[in-house]
Amino acid sequence: MKAKLTFLLSILSLFMLFCACEDNDDNKSKDKGEETDNEYVNNWILDSMSYFYLWNNKLPKESDLNFNADPYVFFESLLSYESSLYDGQPFSRMEGTHISLPKSAVADNATTSSSDLGFEFIGVYFLNQSGAVAYVANVITYVKKGSLAETQGLKRGYLIGKVDDVEINKNNWYSALLQGKSSYKIEYATNQIDLEKGITETKTINVTPGYVENPIFLDSIYTVNNRSIGYIIYNSYEAGGESTLPYDVELSKIFSRFKEKGVKDLIFDLRYNGGGLVRSAKFITSALVPSRNTENLFEVKTYNSEIQGQLDRLPDTNKAKISWMYEYFTDNVQKDEKAPILASIPKLGDQLDNLCFIVTGNTASASELTINALKPYYSNTGKNIYIVGETTVGKNVGSWAIYEENNTRNTYVLWPITFKSHNKLYPAAESSNYANGFSPDSGWETEDLDMLLYGLQELGDKDETMLKAAMARLTGGTKSYTKYGYSGRILKRGSSLDRKKENNLMYTDRKDIKSLNIK
């Protein structure tokens, strides 16, 4: 069958429109009118995956597939190899409607979600002295600025014990706040808890979903031991609008201010950043790379053996090969090379001596790409990249959106893994050797909730656990706090940020390449 596909392609931060090839398999219906709706969609899914999926050589045999299955079940049946790679949680995913596409993939981008309550949380089991679970709560990790939750006094470290008068427990800690309701009644306490008695004093507020988040949570300059240290908390690689890219422009202005103020040490806090736009990562790394040159590689992408085989046969000067595989640093913030320049990108990287990343198990995708892209350039210039925190996710692969446009019979959207990301060291193996995540520097392992039982400091406070450790790393100090809580007293059980790791993919907006054919 012929499946005419429209693809929003995140190869080299590009969207592309593609047409699938002729499929002559006798096991498939040739006449679309004879196909059931499930057969129609599932044939399209297999066509798309067979051509673009990074591991298309690992797909099940077609004779083993049930084309009448529910499309979600059918899609999941194709991901057995990926499940074995990523602890049973494939990065590839599927959605049921074009409406679910990230706004940056189709029009004007803003980090908004119908389920976003204006704060993020981690589910925690508190254990008593005997090791039994004494209390289950959702711990607020951060409250988003300008949200109703902030206005009503919710703060980092507070414990949510009830939602709509139902106690948080082992089964509902995650789902309680993601029920699609227009409003939630939240009963919470400050971060002091008696492990034998639980929480005794609480307050109640009502919050409504639908918050729009600026991913730049905080920027500041601190003076520590006579050193000016810049600090940025960046929670998602988002542009904020495809016409003006306001968040990218704002970041460029922050980097410019840091340069003007003589900042030589930078802490880039990605602890809650699940990834996002490759284009935003290119702007950031262009500001932070030493001796920036727009002929130097920011990223290399590779594909499945069929696509990569075509590319490898082309000379490196071939425009199609460059467009598919190679992306370079840039001097300006702009939607694409033909679009108006929205801001110039400062060369802060020339001034920096040290760059320290704060990361956690929620740090993924474009966040890890940023670290990977910069590491060889810092090493070559004798500058330091430090990592403080927890081991990151290890997502060195990316996706783009695949869907049929204006087809009421098929409104599904695929986000299959389609490419692998490398730094300038490609084709050496070390160009993309973070599939198991980036680990913190030895001795600088630091967990976000280390001080939970004794009170979490607000983000940006110099005594906040991870920021304090990062400052010590930059100034030659040591971790000066005592690690509490994780010797059998509290257990983390996942986070609301898990959905950011799943939803923030490598995507962007170029639509000018109309065919996969590489000549």
N, C-alpha and C positions, 0 to 999 in steps of 0.2 A: 504494500500500500504506500501511497504517497502521503506523507504527513507534513503539511506546510506549517512550519514552526516560527514563532517570533521569539527571539531570545534577547534578554537584557543581559549582556555578557560582561562579567568582571574579569576579563583577561587584560592584564596591564591596565587595570582600572578602567576598562572599556565596556560599554554595552554593545552588543552586535545582534543583527538580525540574520537568522540562518534558515535554510531549507533542508529538511532531512532528505536522505537519499532514497532511491527506489528499493523497496523490500519485496522480494519475490518468494518468500517462504510459503510453501504450500499449506502449512498448518494454520495460516491466518486467513481470515475472510478477505476476499478481494473487493467485494462490493460493500461499501460502508452502509448501504441501506439494509444489508442483511445482518450487520453486527448489532449486538445488544449495546447499550450505553457503556457497560463495564468493559466489553471487548474493545469498543472503540477507544476508550481512554487508555486501557491497559496496553493495547498495541502501540499507541503514541508514547506511553511511558517507556516501553521497551526500546522503541526506535531511538528515543532521545538518549537513554542510558547506554545503549549499544554504541552510539557514536561518540558521545561526549564524556561519559563517566571515566574518571581517572583509572579505575580498575575494571574497565570493560571486559578484560580477559578473565576476570574472576566471576562474571555473572553466571547464574545457574543455566543449565541446559533449557532451551525453550520448551522441549517436550516435557519437562518437569514442572512447568508453570501452569497455573490455572487462570486463564484469561477471563473467566466469568467471576472471579473473586472481586470483592470490594477493592477499589483502586488503592486505598491505604494499605490493605493487606498485601496486595500484589506488589506495591512499591517496597514494602518492608521485606518481602521475600527475596528481593534482589540484593539486599545489603548484608548478607551473611558474612562475607569477607571483611567488610568494614566493621561489623560488630566485633569480630575477633581482634581487630586492631585497637579499638578504643573502648575496651572494657564493657562491651555490650551496648554502648551508646553511640550509634553512628552520627557523624556530623551531617550527612545528607538527610534531607527532610522534604516533606511535601505539604502543601497547604491546599485548602479546598476552594479558594476563590481569589480572583485577581485583586480584590479589595485588600487582601492580606499582604500584598507586596509592600515592602518598606517604601515610604514616600519618596526617598531619594532614588529609588529604582524607576519611578514612573513620572514624577513631577516635582513638586516643591517639597523639600525634605525638612522634617522637624521631628525631634525625638519625642513623639507623643505616643501614648498607648491608652486604649480604652480601659485597661485594667491597672494603670499606674496610679497608685494611691499617694504618691509624693514622698515615699520613703522606701528603703530596702531593708531586708531583715535576714537573719540567720536563725534557723530552728535549733534549739539547744535543749538537751536533757540535763537537768541538775541532779546530781547523785548525793545521797546522804552518806553518813559515815560507813554504813554497811555495804555501800555500793549499789543500793537499789535506787530506782528513779524516784526522786522526791517531787519533782516539778518539771513540767514541760512548758516552754515559753518561746516566743519569737523575740529575739534581741534586735533592736533597731541598730543597723550599722551606719546609716546616715539618712538625714532628712533633707529633702531637696528644697532649695531656696525658693521662696515665693509660693510654696505650696500651702494648702489649707492645713496640712499636718503641722507645718512649721508655725503658722499663725496661731494654732491652738496649743502650742507648747510642747509638741512631741520632740524628743531629743535623742541623739545617739546614746546607746546604752540602756534606754528604757526597755522594760519587759512587757510584752503584750501577753496577757494571761487568758483573756476571753475576747471572742468576736461574736457580736450579736447574742450575748448572754450564754454562749457555748464555750466551755473551757477548751483551751488548746491542749491537744493530747498527741500521742505518738502517731495517730492516723490522720489527723486533720491539720497539723501545724502548717502545711503548705497550702492546702486547698481552701482553708478557712477564709483567706483574704483574696481568693481568686475565683469567686463564684458568679461573676458577671452582674453583681448587684449595683444599683445606682448609689447606694450609700451603705456604710458599715459603722456599727457602733463598736468602738474599741475600748476595752478596759485595760489599763496599763499601770505599771508602777515604775518608780525610779530603779536604778540598777543595784540596789541593795536587797539582798535576799537571805532569809534564814533557811539553810538547807534542810532543816528538820521541820520547820513550820510552813515553808513556802512564803508567799507574799501575803501580807496582812493589810497594807494600806494601798488603795488604788484610786485612780481617777478615770473618768470616762469622757471620751470625745466622739464626735461623728466625723467621718471623712468620706469624701466622694472621689471616685476614680476619674481619669481623663487629664492627668497632669502633663504639661509640656516641659521637658527638662533641658536646660542648658548644660551640655556635658562638661563645661569648664566650671567646676565646682568652686575652686579657690585658686588664687594666685597671690603670692606674697614674697617679700624679701626679708630675711632674718640676718642678724649679725651674731655670729658665734665665733668666739676666740679670734676676733678681729677679721673674720672672713664674711663676705657677703654671700649668702646662700639663697638662690632663687628656689621657689617651691610652687609646683602646679599640681592640683588634683584634677585629673582628666578622666571622665567616666564613660565616654563612648566616642568613637571616631565618627562624628556626624558633622554635616555641613551647615544645617539649619535653614537651608533654602537654596535651590539650584540656581536661582538668578543672581543672588548676592553672596552666597556662602558666608553668612555672618559669623559663624563660630570659627571657621578657618581664618577669617580676617581678624577676629578678636585675638586668637592665639598668636598670630603674626605680630600684632601690636604689643602683646605681653612680652614676647621674645625681644622685640625692639626696646621696650622699656628696660628689660633686664640687661641688655647690652649697654644702654646708656648709663645705667647705674653701676656698671663695672662688675656685674656678677660673673664669677669664675667657677662657681660650684652650683650645679643644678640638681634638684631632686624632682624627678618626674614620677608622680604617684599614680600608678595604674592598677591599684589593688582591686578596684571594682569595675575594671574596663574589660568587657567581653569582646571588643573588637568593633568592626564597622568598615567604613570606606577606606579603600587603599589610597585613594587620592588624598584624603586627609593625612594619612601616614606619610605620604610623599612630601607634603608641605612641612610637616613637623620635622622629619629627618633632614630636609633641605635646610632648615634653620639650625639644626644641631650638629650636622656633619662638619668636621674640620676641613678647611681649604676647599670649600664647595666649588665644584665644577660641573656644569650642566652636561658635560660629556661623560661624567662618571655614573656608574650604574647604581640606581637605588634598589632595583629588584629584577630578578630573572624568574620567569614562569616556565614550567615544563608541563607536558600533557601526557595523555595515554600514548601507547606505542605507535598507533596509526597516525595520529596527528603529529606527534613529535617526529616520526620518521619523515613526514613530508617537510617539516621545518628544517630538520638536520641536513636535508639534501640541498638546501638553499644557502647561498653565501651570506655572511653576516651583514653585508651591505644591502641585502634585499629588503625593501620597505615592508613587505608583508611579514617577513620573519621578525623584523624589528618591532612591528606593531603587536605581534602576538607574544613575543618573548621578553623584550627588553624595555625597561622603564628607567628614566634618568632623573637626577635631581633637577630642581627648577628654581628660578630666581623670583618667581611671582606666584601669587594666589590668583588663579583664574580657572574657570570651568574647564576649558581646553585651550589649545594653542591659538585658536582663532577667536576666542572670547575676549572681552575687555579685561584688562588687568585691574583687579580689585584691591590689591595691596602688594607691596614689595616685601620679600622675605629677608629678614636680617641674617647676617652671618655670625650668629651667636656662637656657633661651634668653634670659630677661630679663637674666641676669647676664653672659652671654657677649658679648665684643666681637668675637671672631674664631672662625670654624669652618673647619678645614682638613681636606679629604678626601684621603686617600692612595688612589690608584686605579691599576689596570693594565688590560691587555687581557682579564683574567678578571673584571672588575667589570661586572655586568649587572643588568638587570631591576629588582627592588625596590631594589637599591643605587642605581641611576640615578634611580629614582622618588624616593628620599629627597632626593637633591641637587636634582632638579627642583622638588619641592614646597617646599623651603625657600628657594630662590634669590630669588623676588620679595619674600618677607617680610623677608629680610636687607637687600635693596636698599632697601626702603621705610623701614627703621628706621636706615639709615646704618651697619649692621654689615657685616662682611666675610665672604664665603665664598671660600676659596682652594682650588685643586686642584693637587696635586703628583703626578707619576708619569707614567703612560702614558695614551693615549686609551682610553676605555671601549668596551664592545661596541656600544652604541647600540640597546638593546631597549626601545623606548617602547610596546610592545604586550604584551598578556597573553592568558592562556588559562584555561579551566576544564576539568575532566574530564567527558567524555561517555561513558556506557556504559549498557547494558541490565542491569537488576538481575535476578538470579535467572533468567538465561537461559543454559542450558548450551550452546545452539547458537551463541551469540555472547558470547564472553568478552573481546572486544577493548575497549580504552580509548582514546579519542581525546583529544588535547590540541591542538585547532586554535587558531590565533590568532583571538580573538573580539572584542577591544576594543583601543582606543588610549587611552593614559594622558596626561592633561593636568594642569597646575597651575592655580592660581586665575586666571591670565590668560586662560583660555578665554573666548571663542572665538578670540582672537588667535592667529596662527600660532606666535608664540614660546612658547605654552603647552606645546608638545610638539616642539620643534625640536632633538632630540638623537638622531635616527635614525642619525646618523654618529658618535655617542658624544660624551661630554664630553672635551674636550682639556685637558691641564694648562695652567696659567698660563704665559705666555711666559717662557722662561728657567728654568722649573722642571720641565722634562722630565727624568724620572729613572726608570731601569729597575731592576727588582727584582734583577737579577743583575749589576749594574754592576761589583761588586768580586769576582766569582766567582774569577778567577784568583789573587786575592791574599787570599782568605779572607772568607767571608760572616759578618757578625756575627749573633748570635742576635736574633730578633725581640724588641723591647723594649729592646735596648741602645741607648743614646743615640748611639752611633757607627754604628749600622746605617744603610745608605745612605739609604733613603727616609724613615725617621724623622728622621734628621739634617737632611735637606732640608726637611721639614715644620716642624721647630723653627726653622730659619733663616728660613723664610717668615713665620712668626708673629712673630719677634723682630726683623725688619728686617735680617737677615743675608744672606749669600750662600751658595750651595752650596760647601762648603769641601773637597770631595774631588775627586780627579782621576778622570775617567771612563776606566775601562780596559775592555778585552775586546771591544768591539763594532766595532773597526776591523779586521775580518777575522780575528779570532782565535777567536771562538766564535759559533755560530749556534743560536738557539733553534728547536726543531722541534715546538712544541705542548706540552700539559700534561695531567696527570691531572685538572686542574680543569675541562677542557673538558666533562666529563660533568656537573659542577655547573651550568654555564651552560645545559646542555640540560635538566636535570632540575628545577632550581629555578624554579617557575612561580608566577604570582600566583593563589593559591587560599586558601580559608578554609572556614567550616563552616556557614553558615546554610542551613537547609533548609525554611523555613516558607512560601516562595512556591511555589505548586504549578503555576502556569500562566504561559505567556508572554503570554497575552492581556492587553493594556493597554487598559483602558477609560477 
